[in-house]
């Protein structure tokens, strides 16, 4: 049996194809909006003098210092990493990931940066506006893990 041509069948095919194209275009726009935003970010902090700093040429940072409580948090985090002052790998994300060691909770904004609390260690520290090189705004939670290089 041979099906005959009907304008209705062709119109339906056209609508299905148009819908598929719309979905693909939406997906491409969504993915392009996420470009540059990794789910897990990686930096390599080290000590310069007695200050924890990091470089990230991808976002234009050189010897960016950690200040106001964050150095004490880093000291606690890397206590079991030999020679950490010469550099270590710090993975961080706004979402939990396998093996994370630290979860920090947003407390408040101040001076263009954000205060976070590490409840497990009863510590609080301020992350400067460089945080916004990695996130659009202060995430409610930050998760982190320190590893030797």
Protein Blocks (a to p, Z undefined) as FASTA:
>chain_A
ZZdddfklmmmmmmmmmmmmmmmmmmmmmmmmmgoiafbdcdddddehjaccdddfknop
ahiaceehllmmmmmmmmmgghklnopcddddfbdcehiabdcddfbdcehiacdddfkn
opacdddfklmmmbmbdcfbdcdddddZZ
